[in-house]
Amino acid sequence: MNAPAIGSFIDGKWRDDAPGGRLASVDPARGETVAEALLGDAGTFVEACRAARAAQRAWAATPAPVRGRVVEQIGRLVEANAEALAALVTREIGKPLAESRGEVQEVVDTCTFFAGEGRRLYGQTVPSEMPDKQLFTFRVPVGVATIVTAGNFPVAVPSWYLVPALLCGNAVVWKPAEYTPAIAEAFTELFVRGGLPDGVLNTVLTDGPATFDGLTAALDAGLVDKIGFTGSSAVGVRIGELAGRHLQNPCLELGGKNPLVVMPDADLDLVVEGALFSGFGTAGQRCTSLGTVVVHESVHDEFLRRFDAAVRAAVIGDPMRADVLYGPMISTRFLANFERHLDLVRPHHTLHGSSGTGRITAANPREAFTGNAEAGIYAHPTIVDGVRAEDEIYRTETFGPIVGVARFGTFDEAVELANGHGYGLSASIYTSTPVHAFRFRERVSAGMVSVNNSTSGAEAHLPFGGNGRSGNGSRQSGVWVLDQFTRWQSMNWDYAGKLQKAQMDTAQLPADVDFRLPGAR
C-alpha cells in the first residue's frame, strides 16, 4: 500500500501543495514509510494565521459552555478512537504501545477537565469605594495562538495547548513536528470532527526555519497574539526574543536535566524502579527524563549494583510488545544527537547498563533485545557513574537513554547538585524522612517535585512547567493554563448619575484616632 501524502490543513481544507518540499515519515522500529509530509513554507504559515484571525471573533462569540461541549465531544472522539490513535503513535515515532495508550488517555483526561471549564471561566465582582458603582472582571480570549510542539509526545502535549486555547475562545495555528504527518492528520481530524468551525484550528506541516520565518512575518502583520512552544531551550530563547519584540509573553516549555536524589533512608528497590522508568522510558526522549541520580555515598555502591542489574535485564526492542522498557529512537537525527552526547564521557566515568554503547547492531549487540536491529533505530541504555558538577554531561540535556550517577555526602551537596545545571523542570527525592522531603521542596529550583516517585508523570489537572533553562515560568494543565490563553479585563459601571473620581471623592467617616484606653501610654 502506498504511503499517504499529507499536507497542511488551513481554513477547513487539506492542502496538496508542497512549497517547502517533501519529507518521508519512517517507522523507526521497522524502517517502513508511514506517510509523506507535504511541507509548507513561511507563506503557508502566514496564510494559516490569516485564516485563524478571520475565524476567531465568531468562535469567541460562541458561548463558553457551547465551546466546552465541543471540547467534550473531541474527548469522546479521541476515546472512541484510542486504540487506532495509540497504534499510529507507536508506528510513527516508535513509542511502546503501553506508553502510547497512556498518552492518548492524557488527551481524554485533558478534554474531560476542560469541558467543565466552559461553564466556569469565572470572573469576579469587586466592591467599589464609591456608592452606586459596581466593578467586574472578565476573562477574554487572547486572540490567535500559534502552537509549536515536538514529536516525542505528539498528541498529549499538543492537547495541553489546543484544548484550553480553543475552550477560551482563541483560534489556533498548530505546527506539529514535521516528521509526524500521519499523527498530525489524525489528531486534526478528531478535533475538527468534534465541531470546530472552519479556520478555528489550522495545522501547518513545515520545518523549523520556515516556522520561524512565518511566525516572524505573522507577528509583523499583527496576526498572532500568543505563542506556545515546546522544544529545546536554545530554540526557546529565540522564540522568547521574537515574542518580546512584540511585547508578548510566550508559553515556553523547554528542556530539563532532572535530578533524582537518593537519601540514605530510601527504599532502594523503589528507587531503581523509579529511575528505570524516568531514565529510560520513551528511550529517554522526554523533557522530564531523569538526568542524574544524586546518591548518598553510604548507599551509592548498592544502588549502582541494583540499577545496573535492572537496566541490563530490561527488554528493549519491538515497541508493540507489552514487556519492552523502550523501543527505537524517534529518528536517525535523534540517534545521532544521542551518540554525540556519549562523547561527553570522560576517563573518570565508568559505564554500566548494557553490553555496548551507541546504536544496537548485529556487530554491537545487546542481550534482552527483541527488535530488528538492522531495520530499526535502537540504542543501548547507558549509565554513567562518577558524574561531577564540573562535567559537561552534568549540565547538558542528553535526550536519550543515558543516565548519570553522582554521589553526595551532605544534604546541602545534594541540593547543589540538583540545582547547579541551571535547568528547573522536574526533580525527585527518595526518602522516608518528611523533613528531607519538605526541605528539598523548599530549596530545589524545579517547577515540579516528586517524593518517592519518578521525575516523569504529569496529570491533566496539575500545573506543568519549569523555571530557569526549562522555561519562563509559564504553566500548562489545570486551571493555571487559563492565564496563558486569556487576558483579564476589568469594567466599572457607575450609575450615580454624576462623575465620581476614584481616590478623590471617596467618603471619609469621622473617627477619634486620638482615643486611648485608661492606662495606655
KELUMKE-637131 format. One record per atom (N, C-alpha, C): z, y, x. Coordinates in steps of 0.1 Angstrom, whole numbers, plus 5000, padded with zeros to 4 digits. Layout:
<sites>
ZYX/...
</sites>
This chain:
<sites>
500049885008/500050005000/500050125009/499150225005/499150345013/500350435011/500850495022/501950585020/501550705013/502450755004/502050874996/502150995004/501251095001/501251225007/502051324998/503051385004/503951474996/503951615002/503751714993/503751854997/504951924992/504852054992/505852144987/505852154971/506952184965/507052204951/507352344948/506452414942/506652564940/506252594926/507152664919/506852714905/506452604896/507052484898/506852374888/505652284892/505052304904/503852224907/503952174921/503552054923/503451994937/502152034943/502352084956/501152134963/500552014971/499152024973/498451924980/497851974993/498152104996/497652165009/498652145020/498152155032/499052135044/498752235055/498952365052/498652465062/499552455075/500652385074/501552365086/501252225092/500252155088/499952025094/500551915086/500451795092/500851675085/501851595095/502851535088/503851465096/504151325089/504051215097/504451085091/505951065091/506451025080/507850985079/507850825081/508650785091/508650645095/510050585093/510050465088/511350395086/511850355100/512950415104/513450395118/513950255120/514150175110/514550035112/513449935114/512249975109/511149875109/509849935114/509850065116/508650125122/507450145112/507750125099/506750135089/506650285083/505450335080/505350465075/505750465060/506650555057/507250575044/506450665035/506050785041/505350885034/504750975045/503851065040/503251165048/503551305043/504251385051/504651515047/503451615049/503051685038/502051795039/502851925041/502951965053/503752075057/503252205053/504052295048/503752435045/503952515058/503552645057/503852735068/504752855063/504852955071/505653075067/505253135054/503953135051/503453195039/503853105027/503852975029/504352885018/505752915014/506552945025/508052975022/508153105015/507453205018/507453335011/507053314997/505953234995/505453214981/506553154973/507253054978/508352994971/509453094967/509753174976/510753284974/510353374963/509053404962/508553494952/508653424938/508353294938/508453224925/509953214921/510853194930/512253194927/512653334921/512253434928/512553574923/512053594909/510853554906/510353574892/511053494882/511653384885/512353294876/513853324874/514353394884/515853394885/516553474873/515953584868/516653664858/516753584845/515653514841/515753434829/516753324830/516753254842/517753154844/519153204843/519453324849/520753384849/521153424835/520153454826/520453494812/520753374804/520453254809/520753134802/522253114802/522953094791/524453084791/524952984801/526053024807/526552934818/526852794812/527452774800/527652644795/526352564794/525252624791/523952554790/523552514804/523752604814/523352564827/524252454832/525552454828/526352334831/525952204825/525352214813/524752094806/523552044814/522752134820/521652094828/522252014841/523252074847/523852004858/524351864854/525051854843/525451724838/524351624836/523251674831/522051584829/521451544842/521451634852/521051594866/521951484871/523251494870/524151394874/523951264868/523651264855/523351134848/522051074852/521051154855/519851104860/519951044874/520751114883/521051054896/521750924895/522750914886/523550794884/522650684879/521750714870/520850614864/519850564875/519550644884/518550614895/519250584908/520550554908/521350554920/520850444930/520550324925/520050224934/518750254941/517850304933/516550334939/516650454949/517450554946/517650664955/518350624968/519350534966/520050494978/519150404987/518350324981/517450244989/516450324996/515950434990/515050524996/515650605008/516950635006/517650705018/517750605029/518050485027/518150385037/516850355044/515750355036/514450325042/513950445050/514250565046/513650685053/514450725065/515750715065/516550765076/517350655083/517350525077/518050415083/519550405081/520050485072/521550475069/521850345063/522950275067/523350155060/523450175045/522950075037/522850085023/524250115016/525250065022/526650095016/526950245017/526550305029/526750445031/525850525022/524550485020/523650555012/524150554997/524650444993/525250434979/526350534978/527250544988/528350644988/527850784987/526750804995/526150944995/525550984981/524950884975/524450914961/525550934951/526650864953/527850884944/528451024946/528351074958/528751214961/528051314953/526751284951/525851374943/526351374928/526651254923/527151234910/528451304908/529351284917/530651354917/530551504917/529651554925/529451694925/528951754912/527951684906/527451724893/528551714882/529351604883/530451594873/531451704874/531751744886/532751854888/532151984883/530952014887/530352154883/529852164869/529652054863/529252054849/530252134840/531552104844/532652174837/532852314841/532352354853/532552494857/531652584849/530552524843/529752614834/530552674822/531652604819/532452664808/533752734814/533752744827/534852824833/534352954839/533852944851/533353064858/534153184854/535453174855/536353274850/536253404857/536353514849/536653644854/538053674849/538553804850/539853834846/539853974839/540853984831/541154124826/542354174834/542354304837/543254364846/543854484839/545154504839/545754614832/545454744840/545154854832/544854984838/546055064839/546055164848/547155254849/547055364839/545955364832/545655474822/545755414808/546255484798/546155444784/544755434779/544555354769/543255344762/542155314772/542355224781/541355184791/541555044795/540554964796/540554824800/539754804812/540254704821/539554674833/539154524832/537954494837/537454354837/536854314850/536854184853/536054134864/535154024860/533954014866/532953914862/532353854875/532053724874/531253654884/529753674880/528953724889/527553734887/526753664898/525653604894/524853524905/524353624916/524253564928/523753634939/522353674937/521453584932/520053604930/519253494935/518553504946/517753394951/518453344964/518753214964/519353144975/518353054982/518253064995/517452975003/518452885010/518152755009/519052645014/518252565024/518752555036/518152475046/519152365050/518752245049/519652125051/519052035061/519951955068/519551855078/519251725071/518751625078/518351495073/519351385074/520451405080/521451295082/522151265069/522351365060/522851345046/521851415037/520751345034/519651415028/519751435013/520751385006/521051414992/522451464990/523451414997/524751464994/524951614998/524551645010/524751785015/523951885007/522651855004/521851944995/522551974982/523151864976/523851884963/524951974964/525651984976/526752074977/526352224976/525052244979/524552384978/523752404964/522852304961/521952324950/522752324937/523652234935/524352224922/525152354919/526052404928/526752524924/525852644924/524852654932/523952774932/523252784919/522752664914/522052664901/522952694890/524152624890/525152644880/525552794878/525552864889/525953004889/524853104884/523653044882/522553134877/521653184888/521653124900/520753154910/519453074909/518353124914/517153044917/517253004932/516652884935/516852824948/515452794954/515452814967/514352764976/515052674986/514652544985/515352444993/514352395004/514752395016/514052345027/514752225033/514352105028/514951985034/514351955048/514951855054/514351805067/512951765065/512051805073/510651785071/510251635073/511151555080/510951415082/511451325070/511951385059/512351315048/511651355035/510251355035/509551395024/509751315011/509851175013/510051095001/511351114994/512451135002/513751164996/513651304989/513051404996/512951534990/512151534977/511151454976/510351444964/511151384953/511851274956/512651204946/513751294941/514451364950/515651444947/515151564938/514051624942/513551744934/513151694920/512551584919/512151534906/513351514897/514451454902/515651434895/516251564890/516251664898/516751794894/515951854883/514651854885/513751924876/513751854862/513751714863/513851644850/515151664842/516151714849/517351744842/517351864833/516251944834/516052054825/515852194832/515552194845/515352324852/514052384848/513952514845/512652574842/511852594855/510552604853/509652634865/510152744873/510152724886/510452834896/511952844899/512852774891/514252784894/514652704906/513952594908/514152514921/512752494927/512652544940/511452524947/511752454960/510952354964/511152274976/510052294985/510352334998/509352365008/509452265019/508452185022/508452105033/507752175045/508452205055/507952275067/508852255078/508452285090/509252265102/510152385104/510952375115/511952485118/511352615121/510452625130/509852765133/509252825121/508452755113/507852815102/508852855091/509952785090/511052825081/511652955086/511952965099/512553085104/511653205102/510353185105/509353295103/509253335088/509253235079/509153255065/510353325059/511553285064/512753345060/512853485064/512353515076/512353655081/511453735073/510253695069/509353765061/509953785047/510553685041/511053695028/512253785027/513053785037/514153885038/513654025039/512654045047/512054185049/511454225035/510954135027/510354165014/511354175003/512554155006/513654164996/513654054986/513253934991/513153824982/514253724983/515153744992/516253644995/517553724995/518553664988/519853724987/521053644993/520753524996/521753435002/521053325010/521653295021/521153185030/522253075031/521952955028/522852845031/522152755042/522952725052/522352645063/523252535068/522852415069/523552305076/522652255087/523252265099/522552215111/523252255123/522552265134/523252285147/523852425149/524852435157/525452565160/524552665166/523652615175/522652705181/521752775171/521252695161/520352755151/521152835142/522452795139/523252875130/523553015135/523653025149/523753165154/522553245151/521353195152/520153265149/520053305135/520453205126/520453235111/521453345108/522653345115/523653445113/523153585117/522553585128/521953715133/520953775124/520053685119/519053725109/519653775096/520553705091/521253745079/521953885081/522653895092/523354015095/522554145095/521254125099/520354245099/520054295085/520354205075/520054245062/521454255054/522554275061/523854285056/524254175047/523754055050/524053935042/525053845050/525853775043/526753675049/526353535045/525753465055/525253335052/526353225050/526053115044/526953005043/526552905054/527352895065/526952815076/527852695078/527252575078/527952455080/527352395093/528052405104/527452375117/528052245123/527952235136/528352115143/529852095145/530151985151/531551955154/531751875166/532951885172/533451795183/534851755179/534851665169/536051645161/537051545168/538251595170/539251515177/540051425168/540551315173/541451225166/542651205176/543751255172/544951245181/545751125177/546151055187/546950925185/548350945192/549350965183/550750975188/551350845192/552450845199/553050715204/553450625192/553750685181/554250605169/553150565160/551950585164/550750555155/550650405153/550050365141/549750225139/548350205145/548350135156/547050125164/545950055157/546349955149/545249885141/544549985132/545350065125/544850165116/544050265124/544450305136/543750405144/542350345148/542350225152/541050155156/540050155144/540650125132/539750115120/539150255117/540050365118/539550495116/538650545126/538850515139/538050555150/536650485149/536650365145/535450285144/534450355134/535050385122/534150445112/533750585115/534750665119/534450805121/533650825134/533750735144/532950755156/531550695155/531450585148/530150515148/529450495135/530050535124/529450535111/528250625111/527150595105/525850665105/525450685119/525750595128/525350595142/525850725149/526950775144/527550895150/526751025147/525851015137/524951125134/525551205122/526751245123/527451325113/528051445120/528051565113/528751675118/530251645119/530751555111/532251515112/532451395120/531451345128/531751225136/532751255146/533551155150/534551165160/533951195173/534551305180/534051335193/534951275204/536251305203/537151255214/538451205207/538751075211/540151025208/541051075218/542051145214/543051205223/544351125221/544651035231/545650935230/546850955239/548050935234/549150955242/549150845253/549550885265/549450805277/550250675276/551250665267/552050545266/551350435258/550350475250/549550375242/548150375245/547750455255/546350465259/545650325262/546250255271/545650125275/545450025264/546550015256/546449925245/545449965234/545450095231/544450145222/543050115227/542750145240/541450125245/541049985245/541949895248/541649745247/541249705233/541949755223/541649715209/540349785204/540149905208/539049985204/537749915210/537849885223/536649825229/536349695223/537349615220/537049485213/536449495199/536949595192/536449625178/534949665179/534649755188/533249805189/532349695194/532749615203/531849505208/531649405197/532549385188/532449285178/531649345165/531549475165/530849535153/529449495152/528949465140/527549435138/526749555137/525649565144/524749675144/523349625142/522549695134/521149655131/520649685117/520049585111/519349605098/520249675088/519949795084/520749875075/520849825061/520049725057/520049665044/521149565043/521749525054/522749425054/524149485051/524949415044/526249465040/527249475051/527049395062/528049385072/527849475085/526849565084/526549645096/527449765097/527849795109/528549915111/527650035111/526550025118/525450125117/524150075119/523150145115/521750105116/521050185128/519750215126/519050285136/519350435137/518950495148/518950645149/517950695138/518050815134/517150865124/515750875128/515550905141/514150915146/514150905161/513050895167/512950895182/513551025188/513351135180/513951265185/515451255187/516051195177/517551175177/517951085188/517150975190/517550885201/517350955215/516351025217/516151095229/517251195232/517751265222/518851355223/520151285227/520351165221/521551085224/521451035239/520250995243/520150945257/520351055267/519951175264/520251295273/521751315274/522451295263/523951315264/524651205272/523951095274/524550995283/524551035297/523651135301/523651195314/524851275317/525751305307/526951375309/528051285314/527851155315/528851065320/528951085335/530251095340/530551125354/531251005361/531351015374/531850895381/533350865377/534050965373/535450935369/535550875355/534450855348/534450795335/534250645336/534750575326/534450435325/533850405311/532850315311/532150295298/532650165292/532750155279/533150045271/532350035258/532549925251/532049915238/530749825236/529949805246/528749725244/528349665257/527249585256/526749515268/525749605276/525449725271/524549815277/524749955272/523850045276/523850175271/522450215268/522350325260/521050375256/520350295245/519050275246/518350205235/518550055236/518749995225/518749845224/517349795224/517049715234/515749645235/515949505239/514749435240/514849295245/515349285259/515049385267/515449395281/516849455282/517349515272/518649585272/519349545259/519749415258/520149355245/521649385243/522049365230/523449375226/523749245218/524949195220/525449095211/525849155198/525949075187/526149115174/525149225169/523849195173/522849285168/521949205159/521549265148/520749195137/519449265134/519049365141/517849435137/516649385146/515549455143/514349435151/514249535162/514649505174/514749595185/513449655189/512349585187/511049635191/510449725181/510749705168/510149795158/511149915155/512449895156/513349995152/513850075163/514650175160/515250275170/516750265170/517250165178/518650135178/519250175191/520550215191/521250255203/522550175204/522850145217/524150085220/525350185216/526450135211/527650215210/528250235223/528750355226/529350385239/530650445238/531650395245/532950455246/533150515260/533450635262/533550705275/535050735277/535650655285/537150675288/537250765300/538350835301/538650925312/538151065310/537851105298/537351245295/538451345298/538051455304/538951565308/538451695301/539351795301/538951915294/537851995302/537751965315/536652035322/535351965321/535251845315/534051775314/533051835304/531751835307/530851895298/530751805285/530951675287/530951595275/532051615265/533151675270/534251715262/533951825252/533051915256/532752035248/531352035242/530651915243/529251905238/529251815226/528651865215/528351775204/527251675207/527651545208/526651445212/525751395201/526251395189/525451355177/524751215179/525551115182/525050985184/526250885185/525950755187/527050665188/527850665202/528450775204/529250785217/530550855214/531650805218/532950855216/533750865229/534350975231/535150995243/536550965241/537250925252/538750905251/539450985262/540451055258/541251135267/542651105265/543451125275/544951095274/545751225275/546951225269/547851335270/549251295271/550051385276/551451355278/552451425268/552151545265/552951625256/552151665243/552851705233/552251745221/551451865223/551851955231/551152085234/549752045241/549751945250/548551905256/547551845246/548151775236/547251715226/546551825218/547351925214/546752035206/545752115215/545952135227/545052205236/543752125237/543751995238/542551905238/541851905225/542651915214/542051915201/541252045198/541652155204/541052285202/540152345213/540352295225/539752355236/538252365237/537552285229/536052275230/535452395222/536152455213/535652575206/535152545192/534952415189/534552375175/535752375166/535552375153/536652375144/536352315130/535652205130/535252145117/536352045112/536551935118/537451835113/538351785124/539551745121/540451695131/541351595124/541851495131/542751395126/543851365135/544951325129/546151285137/546751155131/547051065139/547650935135/549150935140/550050935131/551450935134/552250895122/553550855124/554450825113/555550925112/555451025120/556451135120/555951255113/556451295102/555951415094/555951545102/556851565111/556851685118/555651695127/555251585132/554051595141/552751625132/552751565120/551551595111/551551745107/552651795104/552651935099/552452035111/553052005122/552852095134/551352095138/550751975138/549351965141/548552045131/548852035118/548152105108/548252255111/549352305115/549552445117/548752495129/548652415139/548152465152/546652425155/546152325148/544752285151/543852395144/542652415151/541752515146/540752465135/540752335132/539852275123/540052325109/538952335102/538952375088/539452255079/539352135084/539752015076/540551925085/541751885080/542651805088/542951675080/542951565087/543351435081/544551375089/545451315081/546551245087/546451095084/546451015094/546250875093/544950835086/543950915088/542650885082/541550935092/540350895089/539250925099/538851075098/538051115107/537551255107/536451285097/535951175091/534851185081/535351145068/534851205057/535251165044/535451285035/534451345029/534551455021/534751415006/535351494998/535451474984/534851594977/534251574965/533551674958/534351794954/535651784953/536551884948/537451944958/537151914971/537951974982/537052064991/537552174996/536652265003/536252195016/534952215020/534452155032/533852265040/534252275053/533652375062/534552395074/534052465084/534752475097/534852625102/535452635113/535652765120/535052755134/535052875141/534652875154/533152835155/532852745165/531452705166/530952615155/531852585146/531452495135/531152575122/531152705122/530852775110/531452915110/531152995100/531653125099/532753145088/533453035085/534553035076/534153015062/532853005059/532452975045/532852835042/532952805029/533352675024/532452625013/532152495013/531452425003/532352334995/531852294983/532552194975/533752264967/534152204956/535252254948/534952394943/535952464937/535752594932/535552694943/535852664955/535752764966/534352794969/533352704967/531952734969/531452844960/532052864948/531652964939/531553104945/532353124955/532353254961/531153274970/530453164973/529253174981/528053214972/528053174960/526853194951/527153284939/528253354940/528453464930/528953584937/528853704931/529453824935/530453874924/531553934928/532453984919/531954124914/531954144901/531554274896/532754324887/533154444889/534254504881/533754604871/534354614860/533954714849/535254774844/535154904842/536254974834/535655034822/536455024811/535955074798/537055164793/536755294792/537655394788/537355444774/538255414764/537955454751/538955564746/539455644756/540455754753/539755874747/538455884748/537656004743/537756124752/538256104764/538356214774/538256144788/537956224798/537856174812/539256154817/539556044821/540756014828/540555974842/541156054851/540856034866/541955944872/541555834878/542455744884/543255814896/544455774897/545355834908/545655984906/545056044896/545256194894/545956214880/545556144870/546056164857/547056054853/547555984862/548455874859/549855924855/550355864844/551555914838/552755884848/553655984848/554955964856/556155974846/556955864846/558155864838/559255924846/560156004839/561256064847/562255954852/562755974863/563755884869/564755964877/565955914878/567055974885/567155894898/566355934908/566255854921/567455884930/568355984926/569456014935/570755944930/570655864919/571755794913/572355694923/573655684924/574355584933/575555534925/575755404927/576955334921/578255394928/579355394921/580655434928/580855354940/581255414951/581555344963/580355324972/579155354967/577855334975/577755454985/577255424997/577155535007/575655585007/
</sites>
